[in-house]
Amino acid sequence: MSTTMPATPLLESDFYGFQQQLTEQERGALGQLRQYLEQEVRPIADEYWARAEFPMQVIAPLAELGMYGPGVPLVRQFENSAVYRGWAALELGRVDASVATFIGVQSGLAMNSIAVAGSDEQQREWLPRMAAGEIVGAFGLTEPYSGSDSAKGLRTTARREGDEWVLDGEKRWIGNATFADVVVIWAKDVEDGQVKGFLVTTDTAGFTATKIEDKIALRGVQNADIVMQDVRVPESRRLQNATSFRSTAEVLRLTRTEVAWQAVGIAVGAYEAALAYARERIQFGKPIAAHQLVQDLLVKSLSNITASIALCTQASAMQDAGVGGDEHSAMAKAFATAKMRETVAWCREVQGGNGIVLDKGVARFFADAEAIYSYEGTREVNTLIVGRAITGQAAFV
């Protein structure tokens, strides 16, 4: 990627200019991403959301932009920071949260699982092809009866038989799974009770993925129910460095801050649509942007966005410095998603009744916020992670 790329202009919603902390190269790469999203993704986002379909045509161009595995040294296109990766997640979220989630699953969850817990050989085998968009990945942790308690509550089992493992169980809400080539399945070893990871190709006998229908949020994301019956996986497809749930937790720690950034992006997308509407909508002889109560809603929204950017910037900077812990990513996710939920409601209010239709720009963000609020750890569970860190007392049960 060229070092002479022009730096992207700051977003109007970056009120304090945090993006200026990025390097010139990072801002240039961000500009290329923004241009692609504005030209190719935004015009089709509402249509695909309404049809509950994913725009498969974006997969290859996003690979060319280096969106898959940008934090993994083996495949990233240039030296970049966690702060840059956060801004990329924001840019994706402000245009289409479904596409942002696809990348979060492909890059943050599936590829990071291999980067964190895979052997050198497994990383060389899988990561370059995933970075190129040749292989689509998914991440199978959540189950029908296990979500927040996944550390101890997994029911999917793995049983060693010679040079193979036999997997049995179910997974739910698995993004990308209806069209993925490989799914990272987390299962409990019946021998030692520890959680281990497996690379399961979706054409394996006994593996089925069924799309979850009738969602009201992230409709473009192809979530699936997965059923595994006597699914046989060779030992070579077991993530060699995953010996307990700690490996899973490490992946989630790395991705949770980027989900917080994605939530900020959703708030930004809603705010930008509300602001544009307020400047154009005439009531009582003047734009509603000139009314005090509308300005109050807009300023409160921008303040939430600004505070969230500040928190996420520092959380990512701590990750870059190697001092970020679970509690820091958990606080960022809990705070940013709560403020996102508040902000999209205020932006919907700015648009009045028009705020519930897709073509006015807020409704999709308003709906998608509900899914982001809950996934990658609910606000309550993330709060308990922070609470444990500051009190020394675990209060999960």
C-alpha positions in Angstrom: 0.0 0.0 0.0 1.5 3.4 -1.0 2.9 5.7 1.6 1.8 8.7 -0.4 -2.0 8.2 -0.1 -3.7 11.4 0.7 -5.0 11.5 4.3 -8.8 11.3 4.6 -10.7 14.3 5.8 -11.8 14.2 9.4 -15.4 13.2 10.0 -17.7 16.1 10.9 -18.8 13.9 13.9 -15.1 13.6 15.1 -15.7 16.9 17.0 -12.4 16.9 18.9 -10.3 15.6 15.9 -9.2 12.3 17.5 -8.5 10.9 14.0 -5.5 13.2 13.7 -3.6 10.9 16.0 -3.4 8.4 13.2 -0.3 8.2 11.0 -0.5 9.7 7.5 -0.5 6.2 6.0 -3.3 5.0 8.3 -5.4 8.0 7.4 -4.8 7.4 3.8 -5.9 3.7 4.1 -8.9 4.9 6.0 -9.7 7.3 3.2 -9.7 4.4 0.6 -12.0 2.4 2.8 -14.4 5.3 3.3 -14.5 6.0 -0.5 -15.3 2.3 -1.2 -18.0 2.2 1.4 -19.6 5.4 0.2 -19.5 4.5 -3.4 -20.3 0.8 -3.4 -21.8 -0.2 0.0 -24.0 2.7 1.1 -26.1 2.7 -2.1 -27.1 -1.0 -1.6 -27.2 -1.3 2.2 -30.9 -0.6 2.7 -31.9 -3.0 -0.1 -29.9 -5.9 1.2 -31.0 -5.2 4.7 -34.6 -5.3 3.7 -34.1 -8.5 1.8 -32.1 -10.1 4.7 -29.3 -10.9 2.3 -25.6 -10.3 2.4 -23.9 -8.5 -0.6 -21.4 -11.2 -1.5 -19.8 -8.9 -4.1 -18.1 -6.9 -1.3 -16.0 -9.7 -0.1 -13.2 -9.5 -2.6 -12.8 -5.7 -2.7 -12.7 -5.6 1.1 -9.9 -8.1 0.9 -8.0 -5.8 -1.5 -8.4 -3.0 1.1 -6.8 -5.2 3.7 -9.8 -5.6 5.9 -9.3 -9.2 6.9 -6.7 -9.7 9.6 -5.2 -6.2 9.7 -3.8 -6.9 13.1 -2.1 -10.1 12.2 1.6 -9.6 11.2 1.5 -12.5 8.8 -1.1 -10.9 6.5 -1.5 -7.2 7.3 -0.7 -5.0 4.4 1.2 -2.3 6.4 2.2 -1.6 10.0 -0.9 -0.4 11.7 -2.2 0.3 15.2 -5.2 -1.0 17.2 -6.4 2.6 17.1 -6.4 2.5 13.3 -8.3 -0.8 13.3 -10.8 0.8 15.6 -11.3 3.7 13.2 -11.8 1.2 10.4 -14.5 -0.5 12.4 -16.1 2.9 13.0 -16.1 3.6 9.3 -17.7 0.3 8.5 -20.3 0.7 11.2 -21.3 4.2 10.1 -22.2 2.8 6.6 -23.5 -0.8 7.2 -23.3 -2.7 10.5 -24.0 -6.0 8.7 -20.9 -5.6 6.6 -19.0 -4.5 9.6 -20.1 -7.6 11.5 -19.1 -9.9 8.6 -15.6 -8.4 8.8 -15.7 -8.7 12.6 -16.4 -12.4 12.3 -14.0 -13.1 9.4 -11.1 -11.0 10.7 -11.6 -10.5 14.5 -13.1 -13.8 15.5 -12.1 -16.5 13.0 -8.7 -15.3 11.9 -7.7 -14.1 15.4 -8.6 -17.6 16.8 -6.1 -19.1 14.4 -3.6 -16.3 15.1 -3.9 -16.6 18.9 -4.3 -20.4 19.3 -3.1 -22.0 16.0 0.3 -23.5 15.4 2.7 -21.7 13.0 1.8 -24.3 10.4 -2.0 -23.7 10.8 -1.4 -20.0 10.6 0.5 -20.3 7.3 -2.1 -22.7 5.9 -5.2 -20.7 6.7 -4.5 -17.0 7.3 -3.2 -15.9 3.9 -6.2 -17.4 2.1 -8.6 -15.9 4.6 -6.9 -12.5 4.2 -7.4 -12.8 0.5 -11.1 -13.5 0.8 -10.6 -16.9 -0.8 -11.9 -18.6 2.4 -14.7 -17.3 4.6 -14.6 -18.1 8.3 -17.0 -18.2 11.2 -16.7 -18.5 14.9 -18.8 -21.1 16.8 -19.0 -20.4 20.5 -22.6 -19.4 21.5 -25.1 -22.3 21.9 -28.9 -22.5 22.2 -28.5 -22.8 26.0 -25.1 -21.2 26.6 -24.2 -17.6 25.9 -22.9 -15.4 28.7 -21.8 -18.6 30.7 -19.8 -20.1 27.8 -16.7 -20.4 30.0 -18.3 -23.2 31.9 -21.6 -23.9 30.2 -20.6 -25.3 26.8 -22.5 -28.4 26.0 -20.8 -29.2 22.7 -18.3 -32.0 23.3 -15.1 -33.2 21.7 -14.0 -36.8 22.1 -10.6 -38.1 21.0 -10.5 -41.2 18.9 -7.0 -42.0 17.7 -5.9 -39.3 15.2 -9.5 -37.8 15.1 -11.8 -35.8 17.3 -15.6 -36.4 17.3 -17.7 -33.3 17.8 -21.3 -33.4 18.9 -23.5 -30.5 19.8 -25.3 -27.3 18.7 -24.3 -23.7 18.1 -26.6 -20.7 17.6 -26.3 -17.1 16.3 -23.2 -18.0 14.3 -22.5 -15.2 11.8 -21.4 -16.1 8.2 -22.1 -19.7 8.9 -24.5 -20.2 6.0 -21.8 -19.5 3.4 -18.6 -20.0 5.4 -15.9 -22.5 4.3 -14.6 -23.1 7.8 -16.0 -22.6 11.3 -13.9 -22.4 14.4 -15.8 -24.6 16.8 -15.2 -24.4 20.6 -16.0 -27.6 22.4 -15.4 -29.2 25.8 -13.0 -32.1 25.8 -14.8 -35.0 27.6 -11.5 -36.2 28.9 -10.2 -33.2 30.8 -13.2 -30.9 30.7 -11.2 -28.1 29.0 -12.5 -26.0 26.1 -10.6 -26.6 22.9 -10.9 -25.1 19.4 -11.3 -27.0 16.1 -11.3 -25.9 12.4 -14.3 -27.6 11.0 -14.9 -27.3 7.2 -18.6 -26.9 6.5 -18.6 -29.8 4.0 -17.8 -32.2 6.8 -20.3 -35.1 7.2 -22.6 -34.5 10.1 -22.3 -30.7 10.0 -25.4 -28.6 9.1 -26.0 -24.8 9.3 -29.5 -23.4 9.0 -30.2 -19.7 8.6 -32.0 -17.9 11.4 -35.0 -16.1 9.9 -37.1 -13.0 10.8 -34.5 -10.9 12.6 -35.2 -7.3 13.3 -31.5 -6.3 13.5 -28.4 -7.0 11.4 -30.6 -8.5 8.7 -27.7 -8.7 6.3 -25.7 -10.9 8.6 -26.4 -14.6 7.8 -26.6 -16.0 11.3 -27.1 -19.8 11.6 -28.1 -22.6 13.9 -25.4 -25.2 13.6 -26.0 -28.9 14.4 -23.1 -31.4 14.7 -23.6 -35.1 14.8 -20.5 -37.3 14.9 -18.5 -34.7 13.1 -15.0 -36.1 12.7 -12.1 -33.6 12.7 -8.4 -34.7 12.3 -6.0 -33.8 15.1 -4.3 -31.5 12.5 -7.4 -29.3 12.6 -7.4 -28.9 16.3 -6.0 -25.4 17.3 -2.8 -26.6 18.7 -2.3 -23.8 21.3 -5.9 -23.8 22.6 -5.9 -25.8 25.8 -8.6 -24.0 27.8 -11.2 -21.2 27.6 -8.4 -18.7 28.2 -7.6 -18.9 24.5 -11.2 -18.1 23.6 -11.2 -15.3 26.1 -8.1 -13.8 24.6 -9.7 -13.7 21.1 -12.8 -12.0 22.6 -10.6 -9.5 24.4 -8.9 -8.5 21.1 -12.2 -8.2 19.3 -14.4 -6.6 22.0 -12.7 -3.1 21.7 -13.3 -3.1 18.0 -17.0 -4.0 18.6 -17.1 -0.9 20.8 -15.7 1.1 17.9 -18.3 -0.4 15.6 -21.0 0.7 18.0 -19.6 4.3 17.8 -19.8 4.0 14.0 -23.5 3.1 14.3 -24.1 6.1 16.5 -22.2 8.2 14.0 -24.3 6.9 11.0 -27.5 7.7 12.8 -26.2 11.1 13.9 -25.1 12.1 10.4 -28.5 11.1 9.0 -30.3 13.0 11.7 -28.2 16.1 11.2 -28.7 16.1 7.4 -32.4 15.7 7.9 -32.6 18.5 10.5 -30.9 20.9 8.1 -33.4 20.2 5.3 -36.7 19.6 7.1 -38.8 22.8 7.3 -41.3 23.2 10.1 -42.8 26.5 11.3 -41.1 28.3 8.5 -37.5 27.3 9.2 -35.3 24.2 9.2 -35.8 22.1 12.4 -32.1 22.5 13.0 -32.9 26.0 14.1 -35.2 24.8 16.9 -33.7 24.6 20.4 -35.0 21.1 21.3 -33.7 19.6 18.1 -30.3 21.2 18.7 -30.4 19.7 22.2 -30.9 16.2 20.8 -28.1 16.6 18.3 -25.7 18.0 20.8 -26.4 15.2 23.3 -25.9 12.7 20.5 -22.6 14.2 19.4 -21.4 14.3 23.1 -22.1 10.6 23.4 -20.1 10.0 20.2 -17.2 12.1 21.4 -17.0 10.5 24.8 -17.1 7.1 23.2 -14.4 7.9 20.7 -12.2 9.1 23.6 -12.8 5.9 25.6 -12.2 3.6 22.6 -9.1 5.5 21.5 -7.5 5.0 24.9 -8.6 1.4 25.2 -7.0 0.7 21.7 -3.9 2.7 22.6 -3.5 0.5 25.7 -3.8 -2.6 23.5 -1.1 -1.2 21.3 1.1 -0.6 24.4 0.5 -4.2 25.6 -1.2 -3.1 28.8 -4.8 -3.4 27.9 -6.7 -6.0 29.9 -10.1 -7.7 29.7 -11.5 -5.0 32.0 -10.5 -2.2 29.6 -12.1 -3.8 26.5 -15.1 -4.7 28.6 -15.6 -1.1 29.8 -15.3 0.2 26.3 -17.8 -2.2 24.9 -20.3 -1.7 27.8 -20.1 2.1 27.6 -20.0 2.6 23.9 -22.9 0.3 23.2 -25.1 1.9 25.9 -24.4 5.3 24.5 -25.0 4.1 21.0 -28.4 2.8 22.0 -29.2 6.1 23.6 -27.9 8.1 20.6 -29.8 6.2 17.9 -33.0 6.8 19.9 -32.4 10.5 20.0 -31.6 10.6 16.3 -34.8 8.7 15.5 -36.6 11.3 17.6 -35.1 14.1 15.5 -36.7 12.6 12.4 -40.1 12.1 14.1 -42.3 9.6 12.2 -39.9 9.6 9.3 -37.3 8.0 11.6 -38.9 4.6 11.2 -38.5 4.3 7.4 -35.3 3.1 5.7 -34.9 5.9 3.2 -34.4 8.6 5.8 -31.2 7.0 7.0 -31.7 6.4 10.8 -34.1 3.4 11.0 -31.5 0.8 10.0 -29.0 2.0 12.5 -31.8 2.2 15.1 -32.6 -1.5 14.6 -29.1 -2.7 14.2 -28.0 -1.1 17.5 -30.1 -3.7 19.4 -27.9 -6.6 18.1 -24.6 -4.8 18.8 -25.8 -3.9 22.3 -26.0 -7.6 23.1 -23.3 -9.5 21.2 -19.6 -9.9 22.2 -20.8 -9.8 25.8 -23.9 -8.1 27.2 -23.6 -4.8 29.0 -24.3 -6.6 32.3 -21.5 -9.2 31.8 -19.0 -6.7 30.7 -19.9 -4.6 33.7 -19.1 -7.6 35.9 -15.8 -8.0 34.3 -14.9 -4.4 35.2 -16.4 -4.8 38.6 -14.2 -7.9 39.4 -11.2 -5.9 38.3 -11.9 -2.9 40.6 -13.2 -4.8 43.7 -11.3 -8.1 43.5 -14.6 -9.9 43.9 -16.3 -12.0 41.2 -20.1 -11.4 41.1 -21.1 -13.5 38.0 -23.4 -15.8 39.9 
